[in-house]
Amino acid sequence: MDTDEVIEFFSGVQLLQRLPSSSLKKIAESVVVKRYEKGEYVVRDGEIGEGIYFVWEGEAEVAGSDHAEEEERPEFQLKRYDCFGHGTSTLFQKAEVIALTKLTCLVLPHEHCTLLQTKSIWNADKTVDKCSLVENILHLEPLEFVELYVYVISADTLKVFIRLLILACLRITNELHYGDVICDESLYVNIFRGITLPDAPKFGKVFGGQFLGQALAAASKTVDYLKVVHSLHSYFLLVGDFNSKYIFLELGDFKSWYYSHELENNLVPIIYEVHRVRDGNSFATRRVDAIQKGIVVFTLLASFKKEEQGFDHQKSAMPSVPDPEKLLSLEELRDRRLTDPNLPRSYRIRVAAKSFVPWPIEIKFCEPSSGTNQSKSPPSLRYWFRAKGKLSDDQALHRCAVAYASDLLFSSVSLNPHRKKGFRSASLSLDHSMWFHRSFRADDWLLYVIASPTSYHGRGFVLGEMFNRNGELVVSLTQEALLRTPKTPNPAPVSKL
Ligand SMILES: CCCCCCCCCCCC(=O)SCCNC(=O)CCNC(=O)[C@H](O)C(C)(C)COP(=O)(O)OP(=O)(O)OC[C@H]1O[C@@H](n2cnc3c(N)ncnc32)[C@H](O)[C@@H]1OP(=O)(O)O
């Protein structure tokens, strides 16, 4: 078997789903093949094991312990894609595994078992300080906890597990006992925590793109890495909060507000709860609820698919625009505006007074406008964008990064024909859909072509297309947004959570 075959096999091993693809490749390169005859012991209770065993072919049985003081464990059958054994926490086996048929296992030796630990959700080799800002924004902490290294849950693990469940405001539906074999899919990670980083764009609220990117990241972490997202549909239900210091805990009938020291730095978490709607051979579907203070503030449905050969055509042609290298960055544009004598002085003073937080996304407008946000213009926009810094190679990350960036300048295009002197708006993204046609890199330039066919009844509708530098259509998008003239002069939406 070659490395690609092993990587394909690992896509069926649930335990490995949360690992970055870079770790999986290394695991595939580190495993050794072990073969056993029917009736042969694979591991014996109390003996030193070799590491983590993945069943490649055949069946085995986990037998109960002979130790009189321990509860009798139920017998449990292992088949292809199951795994057992110890990683780094202990070398001694705590159960016996016997081959029921001819058996082939891939064994990850102890010395490589640290590869099973998640350092970053996207790349095993990177530390947080080496990641680009957008990669950090999309970093999620898994909240459910699975003891990866022993197949028998210890009492301490159980305590940690329950504590984390409580923190995640979960109802505990699984009764676990000391000695249970980990075989229940409900133990895999479905709940993640994201935060709004202090240096992330906020626009007075949790930025819609952050919900999109983080929720998609959460969904992606529950799907085997051979399946990548091909479409998503989402609703922004409530304005998200990032500066409260209180959290709401709901456990059955028990509901209460708690002051959290953890939130003293304004890091209000967003809990992403993933529902595994369906897992097929080619497709997987996930629903993700983003929860703050016990309330669902954003919801996303995403579909994932394995790559396959098929029909190929593209009707949309990339418009002819200047190369990004020939265009000004947002920072350069701002500097120009501050000194542009053709712009009203009051406008220049306002621009200068605004605190300027650099975005994690680099943007270059194809037609730099000489107007202000009070100048009428057609309901269309074209700009190049890319994530700042170098992203890890995981295609899932690149799709999350583009989901994140896609909400920065999208529905505001609906306002262009309505701008005039004294213009103010209170606009909010309502829904957002994306179709990912082809793979791409989000840290390389993509052209975003936006048009708003209509706005009516306080809602603006926008269509978007993204092309890579070769002119290939990589993503199509739609969004509807609430467009209102604010009743008050400072219309920044605040969270009502
Ligand atoms: C180059 C650089 C560019 C830089 C440009 C950068 C652009 C960045 C773009 C970022 C885009 C985003 O991130 S948008 C963020 C993502 N989207 C969201 O967060 C939206 C979340 N969804 C929601 O909040 C909700 O679902 C709503 C508001 C859409 C619907 O809720 P609802 O409760 O049914 O709505 P409704 O009653 O009609 O209105 C809500 C409240 O607004 C009040 N309200 C009604 N009309 C108005 C009005 N004209 N002006 C003010 N307020 C009004 C109502 O009285 C009410 O207040 P009261 O009775 O409640 O007090």
The ligand as a MOL file (V3000), in Angstrom:
LIG
                    3D

  0  0  0     0  0            999 V3000
M  V30 BEGIN CTAB
M  V30 COUNTS 61 63 0 0 0
M  V30 BEGIN ATOM
M  V30 1 C -13.6530 50.6470 1.9490 0
M  V30 2 C -14.0810 50.4560 3.3710 0
M  V30 3 C -15.4920 50.0280 3.5170 0
M  V30 4 C -15.7550 49.3870 4.7960 0
M  V30 5 C -17.0490 48.6770 4.7600 0
M  V30 6 C -17.0300 47.5090 5.6560 0
M  V30 7 C -18.3020 46.7960 5.5170 0
M  V30 8 C -18.3950 45.6470 6.4350 0
M  V30 9 C -19.6790 44.9410 6.2150 0
M  V30 10 C -19.9870 44.0610 7.3390 0
M  V30 11 C -21.3220 43.3790 7.1730 0
M  V30 12 C -21.6690 42.7400 8.4300 0
M  V30 13 O -20.8330 42.2680 9.1370 0
M  V30 14 S -23.2900 42.6630 8.8710 0
M  V30 15 C -23.2270 41.7160 10.3150 0
M  V30 16 C -23.8800 40.3850 10.0900 0
M  V30 17 N -25.3130 40.5480 10.1250 0
M  V30 18 C -25.9300 40.7120 11.3040 0
M  V30 19 O -25.3370 40.7880 12.3770 0
M  V30 20 C -27.4390 40.7890 11.2350 0
M  V30 21 C -28.0310 40.0280 12.3510 0
M  V30 22 N -29.4850 40.0330 12.2420 0
M  V30 23 C -30.2400 40.8950 12.9590 0
M  V30 24 O -29.7390 41.7100 13.7180 0
M  V30 25 C -31.7300 40.7630 12.8510 0
M  V30 26 O -32.0300 39.5090 12.2450 0
M  V30 27 C -32.3840 41.8930 12.0380 0
M  V30 28 C -32.1040 43.2260 12.6720 0
M  V30 29 C -31.8720 41.8710 10.6110 0
M  V30 30 C -33.8840 41.6360 12.0400 0
M  V30 31 O -34.3910 41.6130 13.3630 0
M  V30 32 P -35.8580 42.1670 13.7020 0
M  V30 33 O -35.9450 42.2420 15.1870 0
M  V30 34 O -36.8920 41.3680 12.9950 0
M  V30 35 O -35.7780 43.5800 12.9990 0
M  V30 36 P -36.5020 44.9590 13.1900 0
M  V30 37 O -37.4140 44.9330 14.3410 0
M  V30 38 O -37.0850 45.3450 11.8910 0
M  V30 39 O -35.2670 45.9200 13.4590 0
M  V30 40 C -34.3670 45.7340 14.5270 0
M  V30 41 C -34.2180 47.0450 15.2830 0
M  V30 42 O -33.8860 48.0820 14.3570 0
M  V30 43 C -34.7820 49.1810 14.5800 0
M  V30 44 N -34.9750 49.9050 13.3440 0
M  V30 45 C -35.9340 49.7780 12.4240 0
M  V30 46 N -35.7640 50.6680 11.4340 0
M  V30 47 C -34.6670 51.3580 11.7400 0
M  V30 48 C -33.9820 52.4220 11.1400 0
M  V30 49 N -34.3680 52.9520 10.0070 0
M  V30 50 N -32.8670 52.8940 11.7580 0
M  V30 51 C -32.4400 52.3950 12.9320 0
M  V30 52 N -33.0600 51.3860 13.5500 0
M  V30 53 C -34.1600 50.8820 12.9690 0
M  V30 54 C -36.0440 48.5290 15.0640 0
M  V30 55 O -36.8250 49.4780 15.7700 0
M  V30 56 C -35.4980 47.4780 15.9870 0
M  V30 57 O -35.1190 48.0190 17.1940 0
M  V30 58 P -35.4940 47.3600 18.5810 0
M  V30 59 O -36.9830 47.3190 18.6590 0
M  V30 60 O -34.9100 45.9660 18.4880 0
M  V30 61 O -34.8290 48.1960 19.6060 0
M  V30 END ATOM
M  V30 BEGIN BOND
M  V30 1 1 1 2
M  V30 2 1 2 3
M  V30 3 1 3 4
M  V30 4 1 4 5
M  V30 5 1 5 6
M  V30 6 1 6 7
M  V30 7 1 7 8
M  V30 8 1 8 9
M  V30 9 1 9 10
M  V30 10 1 10 11
M  V30 11 1 11 12
M  V30 12 2 12 13
M  V30 13 1 12 14
M  V30 14 1 14 15
M  V30 15 1 15 16
M  V30 16 1 16 17
M  V30 17 1 17 18
M  V30 18 2 18 19
M  V30 19 1 18 20
M  V30 20 1 20 21
M  V30 21 1 21 22
M  V30 22 1 22 23
M  V30 23 2 23 24
M  V30 24 1 23 25
M  V30 25 1 25 26
M  V30 26 1 25 27
M  V30 27 1 27 28
M  V30 28 1 27 29
M  V30 29 1 27 30
M  V30 30 1 30 31
M  V30 31 1 31 32
M  V30 32 2 32 33
M  V30 33 1 32 34
M  V30 34 1 32 35
M  V30 35 1 35 36
M  V30 36 2 36 37
M  V30 37 1 36 38
M  V30 38 1 36 39
M  V30 39 1 39 40
M  V30 40 1 40 41
M  V30 41 1 41 42
M  V30 42 1 41 56
M  V30 43 1 42 43
M  V30 44 1 43 44
M  V30 45 1 43 54
M  V30 46 1 44 45
M  V30 47 1 44 53
M  V30 48 2 45 46
M  V30 49 1 46 47
M  V30 50 1 47 48
M  V30 51 2 47 53
M  V30 52 1 48 49
M  V30 53 2 48 50
M  V30 54 1 50 51
M  V30 55 2 51 52
M  V30 56 1 52 53
M  V30 57 1 54 55
M  V30 58 1 54 56
M  V30 59 1 56 57
M  V30 60 1 57 58
M  V30 61 2 58 59
M  V30 62 1 58 60
M  V30 63 1 58 61
M  V30 END BOND
M  V30 END CTAB
M  END
